[in-house]
């Protein structure tokens, strides 16, 4: 299936923050329910160790907070220490809601951070959950190159897979929206009205999910971008899997000279 970079409501500059939250809060709730990225925690922890014994995480394009409510304590247990997580975004306007229920080790950077030009002062392993498909191949490769230039391990994970089967599954998205909405926090009467009275939320989320599947990169494409960004300097792992019925595509990379004997080139 050919990748198509179509329009998404959630990234439109004219999109009101209240409507944008319909998408980000839904996605955050779905991720917290399924915990789709947990199976790759050993590989994520391995990449984190390459950043240094006391290194933290710099999360890019954090939006509504991503998976860190449940992923942070899991990573802490695996690392055997409290791993600081800094949430960053180009438009960090949802910090309060994103931190609700999260570990105290997870904090927001309240100044804008561009994923293609992360300040050198923000050291640590970089992560990007459910945001990589928003970028064209050129810009996405630039995000990887920026991490490579700083010698930072990088983790890219998407609750997506570009396939005909997953495109067909998008048809059930409105049903998921109707079922999950009562459990989304913070509670909002407006969200209920825009879901069950006027079906704005189901329609916006359906369209953005459909486009996200079409935009998602395949493991081969991700690996190729990593090689363009780093040459032979990085070890790359890229694959897809299904967890609790949810498809996941990922790319994880770290400097080759720190890979050790067990590293496998992607």
C-alpha positions as CSV (number, residue, x, y, z in Angstrom):
1,X,0.0,0.0,0.0
2,X,1.4,3.4,-1.0
3,X,1.9,6.0,1.7
4,X,-0.3,9.0,1.3
5,X,0.3,12.2,3.3
6,X,-3.3,13.5,3.5
7,X,-4.9,16.2,5.7
8,X,-5.4,15.6,9.4
9,X,-7.7,17.8,11.5
10,X,-5.5,17.4,14.6
11,X,-2.5,19.1,13.0
12,X,-4.4,22.0,11.4
13,X,-3.2,25.3,12.8
14,X,-6.8,26.6,12.8
15,X,-8.1,23.7,14.9
16,X,-9.4,25.0,18.2
17,X,-7.7,23.5,21.3
18,X,-11.0,22.2,22.6
19,X,-11.5,20.1,19.4
20,X,-7.9,19.1,19.3
21,X,-8.3,17.7,22.8
22,X,-11.1,15.4,21.5
23,X,-8.5,13.6,19.6
24,X,-5.5,13.7,22.0
25,X,-7.6,12.7,25.1
26,X,-9.2,9.9,23.2
27,X,-5.9,8.6,22.0
28,X,-4.3,8.8,25.5
29,X,-7.3,6.9,27.0
30,X,-7.0,4.2,24.4
31,X,-3.3,3.8,25.0
32,X,-3.7,3.7,28.8
33,X,-6.3,0.9,28.3
34,X,-4.3,-1.2,25.9
35,X,-0.8,-0.4,26.9
36,X,0.4,-1.3,23.4
37,X,4.0,-0.3,23.8
38,X,4.8,-2.3,26.9
39,X,6.0,-5.4,25.0
40,X,9.0,-3.4,23.7
41,X,10.0,-2.1,27.2
42,X,13.1,-4.4,27.3
43,X,14.4,-2.9,24.1
44,X,13.5,0.6,25.2
45,X,15.4,0.1,28.4
46,X,18.3,-1.2,26.4
47,X,18.4,2.0,24.4
48,X,18.1,4.1,27.5
49,X,21.2,2.4,29.0
50,X,23.1,3.6,25.9
51,X,22.4,7.2,26.9
52,X,24.2,6.8,30.2
53,X,23.5,5.2,33.7
54,X,21.6,8.3,35.0
55,X,20.1,9.4,31.7
56,X,16.4,10.4,31.4
57,X,13.9,10.6,28.6
58,X,13.1,13.5,26.4
59,X,9.7,12.8,24.9
60,X,8.9,14.7,21.7
61,X,5.5,15.8,20.3
62,X,4.0,14.8,23.6
63,X,0.5,16.2,22.8
64,X,-1.8,14.8,25.5
65,X,0.9,13.1,27.4
66,X,1.1,9.8,25.5
67,X,1.7,6.5,27.3
68,X,3.8,7.9,30.2
69,X,1.1,7.4,32.9
70,X,1.6,3.7,32.7
71,X,4.9,3.4,30.9
72,X,6.9,5.5,33.4
73,X,6.5,3.1,36.4
74,X,7.1,0.1,34.2
75,X,10.3,1.6,32.8
76,X,11.4,2.5,36.4
77,X,11.0,-1.1,37.5
78,X,12.9,-2.4,34.5
79,X,15.7,0.2,34.9
80,X,15.9,-0.3,38.7
81,X,15.8,3.4,39.3
82,X,13.5,6.4,38.8
83,X,13.9,7.6,35.2
84,X,13.0,11.3,34.7
85,X,10.8,11.9,31.7
86,X,10.5,15.4,30.2
87,X,7.4,15.9,28.0
88,X,8.0,18.4,25.2
89,X,5.9,19.7,22.3
90,X,6.0,22.5,19.8
91,X,2.7,23.7,21.3
92,X,2.8,22.7,25.0
93,X,-0.7,23.9,25.8
94,X,-2.1,20.7,27.4
95,X,0.4,20.3,30.2
96,X,-2.1,20.2,33.1
97,X,-4.4,17.5,31.7
98,X,-1.4,15.5,30.4
99,X,0.1,15.2,33.9
100,X,-3.1,14.1,35.7
101,X,-2.4,10.7,37.2
102,X,1.2,10.6,36.1
103,X,4.3,9.9,38.1
104,X,6.1,12.8,39.7
105,X,9.1,11.8,37.6
106,X,7.1,12.9,34.5
107,X,7.2,16.7,34.0
108,X,6.4,19.1,31.2
109,X,8.7,21.5,29.5
110,X,6.6,24.6,29.2
111,X,8.7,26.2,26.4
112,X,8.1,25.0,22.8
113,X,10.5,22.3,21.5
114,X,10.8,21.5,17.8
115,X,11.4,17.8,17.3
116,X,13.7,18.5,14.3
117,X,15.9,20.9,16.4
118,X,16.0,19.7,20.0
119,X,18.1,22.0,22.2
120,X,21.4,20.5,23.2
121,X,20.6,21.2,26.8
122,X,17.9,18.5,26.7
123,X,20.0,15.4,27.1
124,X,18.8,11.8,27.2
125,X,17.0,9.2,25.2
126,X,14.5,10.7,22.8
127,X,11.1,9.1,22.4
128,X,8.2,9.9,20.0
129,X,4.9,8.1,20.4
130,X,2.2,8.3,17.8
131,X,3.6,11.4,16.2
132,X,6.2,10.3,13.6
133,X,3.5,9.8,10.8
134,X,2.7,13.5,11.0
135,X,6.0,14.3,9.3
136,X,6.9,13.9,5.6
137,X,9.8,11.6,4.9
138,X,12.3,14.5,4.6
139,X,11.3,16.0,8.0
140,X,11.0,12.6,9.7
141,X,14.5,11.8,8.6
142,X,15.6,15.2,9.9
143,X,14.2,14.2,13.4
144,X,16.4,11.1,13.3
145,X,19.4,13.0,12.1
146,X,19.0,15.5,14.8
147,X,19.1,12.7,17.4
148,X,22.1,11.1,15.6
149,X,24.0,14.4,15.6
150,X,23.6,14.6,19.4
151,X,24.4,11.0,19.9
152,X,21.0,10.4,21.5
153,X,19.2,7.0,21.4
154,X,15.8,7.4,19.8
155,X,12.5,5.4,20.1
156,X,9.7,5.9,17.6
157,X,6.5,4.0,18.2
158,X,3.1,4.2,16.5
159,X,-0.3,2.6,17.5
160,X,-0.6,2.1,13.7
161,X,0.3,-0.2,10.9
162,X,-0.1,0.6,7.2
163,X,-1.9,-2.4,5.8
164,X,-5.3,-3.1,4.1
165,X,-6.4,-5.1,7.2
166,X,-5.8,-2.2,9.5
167,X,-7.4,0.3,7.1
168,X,-10.5,-1.9,7.2
169,X,-10.4,-1.9,11.0
170,X,-10.6,1.9,11.0
171,X,-14.3,1.5,10.2
172,X,-14.9,0.5,13.8
173,X,-13.3,3.7,15.2
174,X,-16.7,5.5,15.8
175,X,-17.8,2.5,17.9
176,X,-14.6,2.8,20.0
177,X,-15.1,6.5,20.5
178,X,-18.7,6.1,21.7
179,X,-17.6,3.3,24.1
180,X,-14.6,5.1,25.5
181,X,-15.9,8.6,25.8
182,X,-17.5,8.2,29.3
183,X,-14.1,7.1,30.7
184,X,-12.0,9.9,29.2
185,X,-10.6,12.3,31.8
186,X,-10.9,15.2,32.5
187,X,-14.7,14.8,32.3
188,X,-16.3,17.2,30.0
189,X,-20.0,17.8,29.2
190,X,-18.9,19.4,25.9
191,X,-17.1,16.2,25.0
192,X,-20.3,14.2,25.6
193,X,-22.4,16.6,23.5
194,X,-19.9,16.5,20.7
195,X,-19.9,12.7,20.8
196,X,-23.5,11.7,21.4
197,X,-25.6,14.7,20.3
198,X,-23.5,16.1,17.5
199,X,-21.1,13.4,16.3
200,X,-18.1,15.7,15.9
201,X,-15.7,13.6,17.9
202,X,-16.4,10.3,16.1
203,X,-16.1,11.9,12.7
204,X,-12.9,13.8,13.4
205,X,-11.3,10.8,15.1
206,X,-12.4,8.5,12.3
207,X,-10.9,10.7,9.6
208,X,-7.6,11.3,11.5
209,X,-7.3,7.6,12.2
210,X,-7.9,6.7,8.6
211,X,-5.3,9.2,7.4
212,X,-2.8,8.1,10.1
213,X,-2.9,4.5,8.8
214,X,-2.2,5.8,5.3
215,X,0.6,8.0,6.6
216,X,2.3,5.4,8.8
217,X,5.8,4.3,7.8
218,X,6.6,0.6,7.3
219,X,9.6,-1.0,9.1
220,X,11.5,-1.0,5.8
221,X,10.9,2.7,5.3
222,X,11.8,3.5,8.9
223,X,15.0,1.5,8.7
224,X,15.9,3.2,5.4
225,X,15.4,6.7,7.0
226,X,17.6,5.6,9.9
227,X,20.4,4.6,7.6
228,X,20.1,7.9,5.7
229,X,20.2,9.8,8.9
230,X,23.1,7.9,10.5
231,X,24.9,5.8,7.9
232,X,26.6,3.0,9.8
233,X,26.9,4.9,13.1
234,X,23.6,3.6,14.6
235,X,22.1,0.2,15.3
236,X,18.4,0.2,14.2
237,X,15.6,-2.1,15.2
238,X,12.3,-1.8,13.2
239,X,9.3,-4.1,13.1
240,X,5.5,-4.4,13.6
241,X,3.5,-6.5,16.0
242,X,0.0,-6.8,17.4
243,X,-0.8,-6.6,21.1
244,X,-4.2,-7.0,22.6
245,X,-5.6,-6.6,19.1
246,X,-3.8,-3.3,18.5
247,X,-1.2,-2.9,15.7
248,X,2.2,-1.3,16.5
249,X,5.0,-0.1,14.3
250,X,8.3,0.9,15.8
251,X,11.9,2.0,15.2
252,X,14.5,2.1,17.9
253,X,18.1,3.1,17.4
254,X,21.3,3.9,19.3
255,X,24.9,4.6,18.5
256,X,26.7,1.5,17.1
257,X,29.9,2.1,19.1
258,X,27.8,1.6,22.3
259,X,25.9,-1.5,21.0
260,X,28.2,-4.1,22.6
261,X,28.5,-7.6,21.4
262,X,24.8,-8.3,21.5
263,X,23.8,-5.5,19.1
264,X,22.1,-6.4,15.8
265,X,22.1,-4.0,12.9
266,X,18.8,-3.1,11.5
